[in-house]
Amino acid sequence: MLNNLDDYQLILASQSPRRHQMLKELGLDFKIKTKEVEEVYPDNLRGEEIPIYLAKLKADAFELDTVENELVITADTIVCVDDIVLGKPKDRDDAVKMLNMLSGRSHQVISGVCLKSSEKEVCFSTTTHVHFKALSLDEINYYIEHYKPFDKAGAYGIQEWIGFVGIDGIEGSYFNVVGLPIQHLYQELSRF
């Protein structure tokens, strides 16, 4: 599948083991390369504009060394509740605060993805609505203590214990909540 990509060397610009696994499961042959990028965005951006901006920022870091046959895939995922963006927690207290904000409510997980070659760039986003049951402080503390979700936007991973016991339902892509809207990515790669 995706024979249109045969002439490209795919580069996944992400350290995320979850993104690595999803691309592998899609049957793609790729290399992992990352560049240091300060993930800061203008204050006036909202919703899907934020992860698209950050994904594009990560892709632009490859500008000078994107050779003719490389296709760079970058992504960024944010969690939004009441128009407040929750990134990765700074520490344990921040993780507790985030999970308390999500407890008993719905929120959006928005991923932005950028596909970039030397001659073309495509950016897109995917939004999933996630519904959390009310979480007890004991559940929140247990999760943070045992799973240390400091590398995850919103301080949680749907594929971990908190997802099993705390998420009532989702509307949209499960894989987007894991960190990469793989169905949407497949569609965009097939048209690239």
Secondary structure, DSSP 8 states (H G I E B T S, - for coil): --GGGTT-EEEE----HHHHHHHHHTT--EEE----------TT--TTHHHHHHHHHHHHTTGGG--TTEEEEEEEEEEEETTEEE-S-SSHHHHHHHHHHHTTSEEEEEEEEEEE-SS-EEEEEEEEEEEE----HHHHHHHHHHH--TTSGGG--TTSHHHHHHEEEEES-HHHHHT--HHHHHHHHHH-
